[in-house]
Amino acid sequence: MRFLALAWLVLVPRLVHAQAPSVEPGRALFTGERPLSGGGPPCGACHALAGDGLALSANLGPALSSLAGVDPSAIEGLLEDLPFPTMTPLYAGRPLAPEERTALAAYLAAAAERGAPAPGARLVVLGAAGAGLVLAVIGLAGRRRTRSSRARILAGANTIPGGHR
């Protein structure tokens, strides 16, 4: 019985993970980390995609977070024909390869399902952390100061003949 439980714990997560398609190739294509084979621009150059930070917040084209709930095969069909007037000249003579369409469709469907994070939440946290770090550095630098500038000037004046008060 213990063997069956152990086999279940080891094999089932691997089987589930093996069935889920990886979205990493699609993300690399979307962001431009991996260039498209036809030489077209990456999707992230024009489109925003919520949930992936400021790096994917372009605004020439519509935000692709609205693809939540759309079947990946429908997304793949849109990527094959590109019936959008702005995209047509960019990809004329530079079609997406079938494996690129599949990878992008899987990534877009998964990313759209994640939804958008709270607007600016990450920026607020990073800003507060940065301000705290700057204040800490200033505080530490101020602790090294042993005496005031006035005290140093007066001490230097005392060493000059006739510089006493």
C-alpha positions in Angstrom: 0.0 0.0 0.0 2.8 2.4 0.9 4.4 1.6 -2.5 1.2 2.6 -4.3 1.0 5.8 -2.4 4.6 6.6 -3.2 4.1 5.7 -6.9 1.0 8.0 -7.0 2.9 10.9 -5.5 5.8 10.5 -7.9 4.1 9.7 -11.2 0.9 11.7 -11.2 2.5 15.1 -11.0 4.8 14.2 -13.8 1.9 12.9 -16.0 -0.1 16.1 -15.3 3.0 18.3 -16.0 3.7 16.4 -19.2 0.2 17.0 -20.5 0.3 20.7 -19.9 2.0 22.5 -22.8 4.8 24.8 -21.9 4.2 28.4 -22.4 7.8 29.5 -22.2 8.5 29.2 -26.0 5.5 31.4 -26.6 6.7 33.9 -24.0 10.1 34.1 -25.6 8.5 34.8 -29.0 6.1 37.4 -27.5 8.8 39.4 -25.8 11.4 39.1 -28.6 13.9 37.0 -26.6 13.6 34.5 -29.5 13.1 36.2 -32.9 10.3 35.1 -35.1 11.6 33.0 -38.0 10.0 35.2 -40.6 11.7 38.3 -39.2 8.5 40.1 -38.1 8.5 42.2 -34.9 7.6 40.5 -31.6 4.1 40.9 -30.3 5.2 42.7 -27.2 6.5 45.6 -29.2 2.9 46.7 -29.8 0.6 44.8 -27.4 0.3 44.8 -23.7 -0.3 41.7 -21.7 -1.5 42.0 -18.1 0.2 40.0 -15.4 3.7 40.2 -16.8 4.9 43.5 -15.5 5.8 46.8 -17.1 8.0 45.1 -19.8 4.8 44.0 -21.6 2.9 47.2 -21.4 3.2 48.6 -24.9 0.0 50.4 -26.1 0.1 50.7 -29.9 -2.2 47.6 -30.3 -5.0 46.5 -28.0 -4.2 44.7 -24.8 -4.3 41.0 -25.3 -5.5 40.2 -21.8 -9.0 40.3 -23.4 -8.3 36.9 -24.9 -9.2 35.2 -21.6 -11.5 32.3 -22.3 -10.7 32.1 -26.0 -9.7 28.7 -27.3 -6.0 28.5 -28.2 -6.9 27.1 -31.6 -9.0 30.2 -32.4 -6.0 32.4 -31.4 -3.8 30.3 -33.6 -6.2 30.9 -36.5 -6.1 34.6 -36.0 -2.3 34.5 -36.0 -2.4 32.6 -39.3 -4.5 35.1 -41.2 -3.7 38.3 -39.3 -6.9 40.2 -40.5 -5.8 43.4 -38.7 -5.0 46.5 -40.8 -2.1 47.6 -38.6 -0.5 44.2 -38.5 -0.9 43.3 -42.2 2.0 45.5 -43.5 4.3 44.4 -40.7 4.0 40.7 -41.4 3.5 40.9 -45.2 6.0 38.3 -46.6 6.9 37.3 -43.0 4.4 34.7 -41.9 4.5 33.0 -38.6 5.7 29.4 -38.7 3.1 26.8 -37.5 5.1 26.0 -34.4 5.3 29.7 -33.6 1.6 30.2 -33.9 1.0 27.2 -31.6 3.5 28.4 -29.0 2.1 32.0 -29.1 -1.5 30.8 -28.9 -0.7 28.7 -25.8 1.1 31.5 -24.1 -1.5 34.1 -24.9 -4.4 31.9 -23.7 -2.5 31.1 -20.4 -1.4 34.7 -19.8 -4.9 36.1 -20.4 -6.3 33.6 -17.9 -4.0 34.9 -15.2 -5.6 38.3 -15.4 -4.1 41.7 -14.5 -2.4 42.4 -11.2 -3.5 45.4 -9.2 -2.5 48.5 -11.2 0.8 49.9 -10.1 1.1 47.7 -7.0 4.6 46.4 -8.0 5.7 50.0 -8.7 4.5 51.2 -5.4 6.3 48.5 -3.5 9.5 49.0 -5.5 9.3 52.7 -5.0 8.8 52.4 -1.2 11.7 49.9 -1.0 14.0 52.2 -3.0 13.1 55.2 -0.8 13.8 53.2 2.3 17.1 52.1 0.9 18.1 55.7 0.0 17.1 56.9 3.5 19.1 54.1 5.1 22.2 55.0 3.1 21.9 58.7 4.0 21.4 57.7 7.7 24.5 55.5 7.7 26.6 58.2 5.9 25.4 60.8 8.5 26.6 58.6 11.3 30.2 58.6 10.1 30.3 62.4 10.4 32.1 62.8 13.7 31.7 66.6 14.1 30.0 69.5 12.4 31.6 71.6 9.8 31.6 74.6 12.1 33.6 72.6 14.7 36.2 71.7 12.1 36.5 75.3 10.9 36.9 76.5 14.5 39.5 73.8 15.2 41.5 74.9 12.1 41.2 78.5 13.2 42.7 77.7 16.6 45.9 76.4 14.9 46.5 79.7 13.0 48.4 82.3 15.0 46.0 85.0 16.1 43.0 82.8 15.2 41.8 82.4 18.8 38.7 84.0 20.1 
